[in-house]
Structures are given as structure tokens and as C-alpha cells.
Amino acid sequence: MINRAIVIVLDSFGVGELPDAKDYGDEGSNTLRGIYNNTKLDIPNMKKLGLYNIQDIDIPEKEECPIGAFGKAAEQSVRKK
């Protein structure tokens, strides 16, 4: 058994809008879906880890048994102005 974890953070990658998207003019934003729909995206290892399984990502190629944990994060407080 290997006792380690590898954490990959795709900060600001864009995997769908957050609840406050309208406050920042980001409604409908989804960088990953845009790339997926407009080019041949060949990232099999990220797919195996569960990238396409993120909730509301709207990519039909879900991984049946992802080998990683996946999700998207939202800020906890409003940004500084």
C-alpha cells in the first residue's frame, strides 16, 4: 500500500458557473465544455481521474469508475474590491 496523495488544482480552469456568476458577468461560463465542444480534447488520464464527472459539467463522456476524487470549489467570501 502506498501512503500518499497527489492533489491537482486547476485554479480558474472553468468547469461551470458558480451560484454568484451573474454578479460577475460569468453566466454560462464553462471553459472545459467550450474546449471539449470545439476541439479534439485528448486527456485520457484526467478523464480517468474523474474530470468529466464533475457535477453540471455537461460533458457526456463520464468515467464509469473514476480512479480519483473530483469536484469544484467555490469561494467562501466575496472578493475584495
Order of alpha helices (4+ residues) and beta strands (2+ residues): alpha-alpha
